[in-house]
Amino acid sequence: MSPLIEINDPAFAGANTILIDARGGQDSYQRYLAGHLKNAIYSDLDQHLAAKVTDAAIGGRHPLPAVKSFSALLGSWGITSDSRVIIYDDKSGAFSAARLWWMLRSLGHEQVQVLNGGVQAAVKAGVVLSTDAYTPTPVKLYHTHGDYAGTVDIEETGAAAQDERRLVIDVRETPRYLGQTEPIDLIAGHIPGSVNLPYILNLDADGKYMPAEILRSMYLDAIGDVAHDEVIVHCGSGVTACHTLLGMAYAGITEPRLYVGSWSEWSRRDLPMATGNNN
């Protein structure tokens, strides 16, 4: 199953389909109420897709919630292992939609996709949005087997960035990677040895993912001879990195892993940091 779905796909009307509005951010619930896909469940990044932060130096600004808690949440949304889950946001998947997609995939859920182009694509296609809050019918606890797969910790990320046989990709905007600006975290810069491949390059002018063959060429050019399972992707706090992991999956590259803590954790740990094109 492709990780992306177009708004005209008949699966949106499927009896077994669960829609999730994961646009998140400030005033996200008000924006959800102002207009969302009919029967879409509201999801908030901080409330639903991340654990409570006690110290961003341990896990970053958006650490993953405990699997048991996330499983209970999925059950409250009516999601079972047989559900087809379609997720969207209003940032071309770059805010919370790709994060939720990655979380479900990392727990082994097969039928999960992100709406290509987000809610804007639905509006452009003439879909009438709903202003009614949707309450799902809960089911029993979603059954998972083990922890989130495909993650790496801060120690492994640091070692990988200094190993020519491995690759650490930073998907933040280039000015943040270069250390020219840092609007969120405490210190500007990047992990020494990491390379910059901004997530925005995944998108075309309409806010949709570039064709799979173009993305594959771009990713393979960056990866070079590095084995795909030795590629680590990160961002500021483990959210937009998932946008690139989704793009990679769309392009047929499924092995790269996620450093969840990302720059928000690294920059708070008194570790080496680089600026400019210095590595």
VEXTORPA-87264 format. One record per residue (C-alpha): residue number from 1; chain; x negated, y negated, z. Coordinates in steps of 0.02 Angstrom, whole numbers. Each point is the difference from the previous one (the first is absolute). Example, Ala and Ser with C-alpha at 12.3 -4.5 7.8 and 13.67 -1.06 7.14 Angstrom:
REM VEXTORPA-87264
MIKE seq mol u v w
MIKE 1 A -615 225 390
MIKE 2 A -69 -172 -33
***
This chain:
REM VEXTORPA-87264
MIKE seq mol u v w
MIKE 1 A 0 0 0
MIKE 2 A -66 -172 -45
MIKE 3 A -28 -113 150
MIKE 4 A 89 -139 -96
MIKE 5 A 180 -8 -56
MIKE 6 A 90 -124 -113
MIKE 7 A 160 -85 51
MIKE 8 A 102 84 -139
MIKE 9 A -43 176 61
MIKE 10 A 159 100 40
MIKE 11 A -82 61 161
MIKE 12 A 55 -162 83
MIKE 13 A 177 68 -2
MIKE 14 A -48 175 57
MIKE 15 A 94 75 146
MIKE 16 A -164 49 83
MIKE 17 A -84 -169 -23
MIKE 18 A -50 -110 147
MIKE 19 A -39 -183 -41
MIKE 20 A -118 -98 112
MIKE 21 A -19 -190 -6
MIKE 22 A -176 -26 67
MIKE 23 A -33 -179 -50
MIKE 24 A -53 -47 178
MIKE 25 A -88 -159 54
MIKE 26 A 68 -156 81
MIKE 27 A 190 -15 -5
MIKE 28 A 8 168 -89
MIKE 29 A 166 50 77
MIKE 30 A 80 -164 -52
MIKE 31 A -65 26 -176
MIKE 32 A 66 178 4
MIKE 33 A 172 -64 49
MIKE 34 A -7 -131 -136
MIKE 35 A -8 137 -132
MIKE 36 A -60 180 -12
MIKE 37 A 38 156 -101
MIKE 38 A 164 77 53
MIKE 39 A -20 128 141
MIKE 40 A -183 -45 25
MIKE 41 A -65 23 178
MIKE 42 A -95 -145 76
MIKE 43 A -181 39 49
MIKE 44 A -121 -116 89
MIKE 45 A -188 23 -9
MIKE 46 A -39 -41 181
MIKE 47 A 153 83 74
MIKE 48 A 7 158 -104
MIKE 49 A -162 31 -95
MIKE 50 A -133 -46 128
MIKE 51 A -36 35 182
MIKE 52 A 2 -140 127
MIKE 53 A -168 -86 1
MIKE 54 A -86 -12 168
MIKE 55 A -174 -35 -69
MIKE 56 A -27 -29 -186
MIKE 57 A -182 51 24
MIKE 58 A 65 177 24
MIKE 59 A 104 45 -152
MIKE 60 A 21 -171 -78
MIKE 61 A 154 -109 -15
MIKE 62 A 113 137 -69
MIKE 63 A -49 168 74
MIKE 64 A 104 148 -53
MIKE 65 A 142 47 118
MIKE 66 A -8 168 87
MIKE 67 A 64 136 -116
MIKE 68 A 133 49 127
MIKE 69 A 67 -178 6
MIKE 70 A -2 -15 -189
MIKE 71 A 88 168 -17
MIKE 72 A 137 -60 117
MIKE 73 A 18 -158 -104
MIKE 74 A 17 101 -161
MIKE 75 A 135 104 82
MIKE 76 A 93 -157 54
MIKE 77 A -4 -56 -181
MIKE 78 A 79 164 -55
MIKE 79 A -155 62 -88
MIKE 80 A -32 186 -12
MIKE 81 A -137 95 -90
MIKE 82 A 120 17 -148
MIKE 83 A 40 -186 -14
MIKE 84 A -53 -102 -148
MIKE 85 A -64 -162 75
MIKE 86 A -11 -158 -105
MIKE 87 A -86 -151 78
MIKE 88 A -15 -180 -55
MIKE 89 A -55 -170 63
MIKE 90 A -10 -174 -73
MIKE 91 A -190 -2 -23
MIKE 92 A -16 124 -144
MIKE 93 A -25 139 126
MIKE 94 A -150 -86 79
MIKE 95 A 77 -37 168
MIKE 96 A 84 148 84
MIKE 97 A 71 105 -141
MIKE 98 A -166 79 -47
MIKE 99 A -44 22 184
MIKE 100 A 159 99 32
MIKE 101 A -28 100 -160
MIKE 102 A -175 44 59
MIKE 103 A 59 48 175
MIKE 104 A 131 118 -69
MIKE 105 A -120 75 -126
MIKE 106 A -134 24 133
MIKE 107 A 124 104 100
MIKE 108 A 36 107 -152
MIKE 109 A 165 -76 -59
MIKE 110 A 6 32 -187
MIKE 111 A 152 -97 -59
MIKE 112 A -47 -180 36
MIKE 113 A -17 -143 -123
MIKE 114 A -20 -189 -4
MIKE 115 A 107 -111 -110
MIKE 116 A -114 -73 -133
MIKE 117 A 15 -189 7
MIKE 118 A 93 -3 166
MIKE 119 A 167 -82 33
MIKE 120 A -41 -130 -133
MIKE 121 A 6 137 -132
MIKE 122 A 174 47 60
MIKE 123 A 61 -180 -10
MIKE 124 A -76 -20 -173
MIKE 125 A 92 157 -55
MIKE 126 A 165 -74 57
MIKE 127 A 25 104 156
MIKE 128 A 122 -82 120
MIKE 129 A -77 -10 173
MIKE 130 A 94 39 160
MIKE 131 A 7 -111 154
MIKE 132 A 70 135 115
MIKE 133 A -118 79 125
MIKE 134 A -5 186 -29
MIKE 135 A 2 124 144
MIKE 136 A -62 173 -50
MIKE 137 A 65 164 68
MIKE 138 A -138 75 108
MIKE 139 A -57 180 -8
MIKE 140 A -104 106 115
MIKE 141 A -184 -40 23
MIKE 142 A -95 4 -164
MIKE 143 A -116 149 11
MIKE 144 A -184 -34 -33
MIKE 145 A -150 114 0
MIKE 146 A -154 -81 72
MIKE 147 A -64 -178 -4
MIKE 148 A -14 -127 -141
MIKE 149 A -112 71 -136
MIKE 150 A -125 -99 -101
MIKE 151 A -65 -123 130
MIKE 152 A -176 -43 55
MIKE 153 A -61 -90 156
MIKE 154 A -117 -148 22
MIKE 155 A -155 107 23
MIKE 156 A 26 99 -159
MIKE 157 A 40 -158 -97
MIKE 158 A -160 -84 56
MIKE 159 A -103 152 -46
MIKE 160 A 85 17 -169
MIKE 161 A -33 -182 -44
MIKE 162 A -187 34 16
MIKE 163 A 2 163 -97
MIKE 164 A -23 -10 -189
MIKE 165 A 96 163 -18
MIKE 166 A 154 -82 77
MIKE 167 A 99 -159 -32
MIKE 168 A 96 -122 110
MIKE 169 A 121 -112 -95
MIKE 170 A 64 -162 77
MIKE 171 A 163 -53 -86
MIKE 172 A 17 -171 81
MIKE 173 A -3 -158 -104
MIKE 174 A -177 -41 -59
MIKE 175 A -18 -162 103
MIKE 176 A 33 101 158
MIKE 177 A -123 136 -51
MIKE 178 A -133 -132 -38
MIKE 179 A 28 -81 170
MIKE 180 A 57 -165 -75
MIKE 181 A 163 3 96
MIKE 182 A 89 107 129
MIKE 183 A 182 -47 33
MIKE 184 A 41 143 120
MIKE 185 A -148 81 86
MIKE 186 A -131 -80 111
MIKE 187 A -153 11 -112
MIKE 188 A -19 -14 -188
MIKE 189 A -102 124 -101
MIKE 190 A -3 184 -45
MIKE 191 A -70 168 50
MIKE 192 A -180 10 -62
MIKE 193 A -10 119 -147
MIKE 194 A 183 -13 -46
MIKE 195 A 58 -57 -172
MIKE 196 A 145 -116 -41
MIKE 197 A 145 55 -111
MIKE 198 A 145 -118 42
MIKE 199 A 170 86 6
MIKE 200 A 74 -140 -105
MIKE 201 A -92 75 -150
MIKE 202 A 125 144 10
MIKE 203 A 139 -114 -61
MIKE 204 A 53 -79 -163
MIKE 205 A 75 -173 -21
MIKE 206 A 174 64 44
MIKE 207 A -55 73 167
MIKE 208 A 6 179 -61
MIKE 209 A -142 125 4
MIKE 210 A -110 0 -154
MIKE 211 A 20 154 -111
MIKE 212 A -76 156 76
MIKE 213 A -135 16 -132
MIKE 214 A -61 -178 30
MIKE 215 A -3 26 188
MIKE 216 A -93 165 -20
MIKE 217 A -133 -84 -107
MIKE 218 A -21 -140 128
MIKE 219 A -12 118 148
MIKE 220 A -119 121 -85
MIKE 221 A -111 -144 -51
MIKE 222 A -12 -51 183
MIKE 223 A -19 178 65
MIKE 224 A -131 55 -125
MIKE 225 A -78 168 42
MIKE 226 A 64 3 180
MIKE 227 A 111 149 39
MIKE 228 A 179 -61 23
MIKE 229 A 15 73 174
MIKE 230 A -152 -102 51
MIKE 231 A 90 -164 -40
MIKE 232 A 68 -101 147
MIKE 233 A 121 -144 -25
MIKE 234 A 33 -140 124
MIKE 235 A 69 -176 12
MIKE 236 A 35 -116 146
MIKE 237 A 105 116 107
MIKE 238 A 39 157 -98
MIKE 239 A 153 -63 -92
MIKE 240 A -45 -68 -172
MIKE 241 A -133 136 -16
MIKE 242 A 148 116 -23
MIKE 243 A 49 -100 -155
MIKE 244 A -162 54 -82
MIKE 245 A 16 178 64
MIKE 246 A 173 4 -81
MIKE 247 A -73 -70 -161
MIKE 248 A -135 132 4
MIKE 249 A 129 137 22
MIKE 250 A 99 -73 -145
MIKE 251 A -160 10 -103
MIKE 252 A -29 181 51
MIKE 253 A -132 -32 133
MIKE 254 A 68 73 161
MIKE 255 A -151 38 109
MIKE 256 A -58 -171 68
MIKE 257 A 30 -30 185
MIKE 258 A 57 -146 108
MIKE 259 A -97 -91 135
MIKE 260 A 150 -60 101
MIKE 261 A -91 -118 118
MIKE 262 A -76 -92 -148
MIKE 263 A -81 -172 17
MIKE 264 A 110 -46 150
MIKE 265 A -85 138 101
MIKE 266 A -174 -10 -74
MIKE 267 A -16 -189 24
MIKE 268 A 41 15 185
MIKE 269 A -129 133 42
MIKE 270 A -164 -99 -6
MIKE 271 A -55 100 -153
MIKE 272 A -104 -58 -148
MIKE 273 A 95 -113 -120
MIKE 274 A -43 -70 -171
MIKE 275 A 54 -153 -99
MIKE 276 A -15 -51 -180
MIKE 277 A -61 137 -114
MIKE 278 A -124 56 130
MIKE 279 A 14 181 56
***
